[in-house]
Amino acid sequence: MLDEPRWARALPPSVARLLLRLDLASMASSVGIKVVMVIFNFALITLAARALDADGFGHYSILYSAASLLYIAAAGGQELFILRSWSEISANRDAARLKGALRFTGTTALIGTITVGSGFLLWAQSRVPTPEAFAALAYLVLAAWLQITIHLVRSELGVARGDGLNAVISGMVPILYLMICLSTGIDATITYLFLALALGNALSLAVQLWLAAQRIALQFPNLGQVRPISETKDWFLRSAKFWMSSTLEAVNQYIDVIVIAYLMDPATAGAYFVTVRLANLFAAAADAINLYTTRHLPGLLYRDDREALSRMLDNVAWLTLAFVFAGMVAIILGGYFVLMLINPAYAAYFPELLVLCIGTAALAAGRSSAITLMLAGHEGRYLRITAIFVPLRIVGLLFFGSAFGVMGAVAVSAVCFLAQSLVLRRSAAALVGFDPSVFRLLPQRLH
């Protein structure tokens, strides 16, 4: 090819063709933003583990896991509802239905945060002092609204202004607080740490709402004058499925720390929390590509552009595979030292980290299947699959965790994640007509 870049001529033809097909600018942006998010998450975990004592960090881990699980439930499935509705409505330029959908989302999120937040506060006050409970509640409520807004901003304005700005703004405040405590000798407290998390979320939410409002005003300048049209029954049923799916997914992600705390003690729960977060940080590299997928998949599906969709999914699969491989190598070579850096006592959990990473790698490899099912109108199938595996995993955590400790818990998680990924892949291929997972790279005879 005469017009191909010089760098492409220096590579083997097959590699050059692959790289030239990739939407490198967009994907590189997604990966770069995810790297920033990983760095901020790792810094927060490390600083919190060093600023708090073992029991304090354990209590923080339990409270953080519970609040993170419940803020997703409090969002009422609106993060996916508004993303899918925007894709449908903006394609038809239907300002009246958009206004109705926005009002529906706001009302649902308000009811969700009040209901879930009240239950969380009662539970938290029974376990920790009242100031800690209210600080964690503030984090929960703001995180729920932020979760919804980020999805819309990411879809319309890109990953950098959605997830990227949020990572920097919401992550900077608690990190600065912990750094000040460590550098000055001031004792860090769980209450002020959650208040710092809440303040970061509040600042980020203000920015995200402004960006979303600017985009909506640009796309629908007459939105204020139109009468809203609501399809409350259909939207409620759709949101209910999204809510159950996202809540079960959150349970899958955060329940194990709470189970370990119940079976053992806060200090062990803190160590397990670090192990899980590191395994998820490894998988985050592969999940970076899914930020790109979430942004582009709905539009391609609703335009029925099968050729572009297939090309995008091939690119996503190759890059996901590369990140999974690189992540496993990084964990094998450096995981022990990272655990030691956070807390020397946590280095003993390196074997558990390796086992858990096998499961999170499988989950990352099949993540596109879950996204495709939900955004293509098959959220009910995703819900049924998740509703089977989450209770199985919880029962396994209780049984094997009590019998074999942390290793038993991570082994159960790894097996469940692997099996769930395979089932999601098969369901997506059967219902949507194509395999969106990494397994699409296998030769056709092996499918």
Secondary structure, DSSP 8 states (H G I E B T S, - for coil): -TTS-HHHHTS-HHHHHHHHHS-HHHHHHHHHHHHHHHHHHHHHHHHHHHHS-HHHHHHHHHHHHHHHHHHHHHTTTHHHHHHHHHHHHHHHT-HHHHHHHHHHHHHHHHHHHHHHHHHHHHHHHTTS-HHHHHHHHHHHHHHHHHHHHHHHHHHHH-TIIIIIHHHHHHHHHHHHHHHHHHHHT----HHHHHHHHHHHHHHHHHHHHHHHHHHHHHH-TTTTTS-----HHHHHHHHHHHHHHHHHHHHHHHHHHHHHHHHS-HHHHHHHHHHHHHHHHHHHHHHHHHHHHHHHHHHHHHHT-HHHHHHHHHHHHHHHHHHHHHHHHHHHHHHHHHHHHH-GGGGGGHHHHHHHHHHHHHHHHTHHHHHHHHHTT-HHHHHHHHHHHHHHHHHHHHHHHHHHHHHHHHHHHHHHHHHHHHHHHHHHHHHHSS--SGGGGS-GGG-
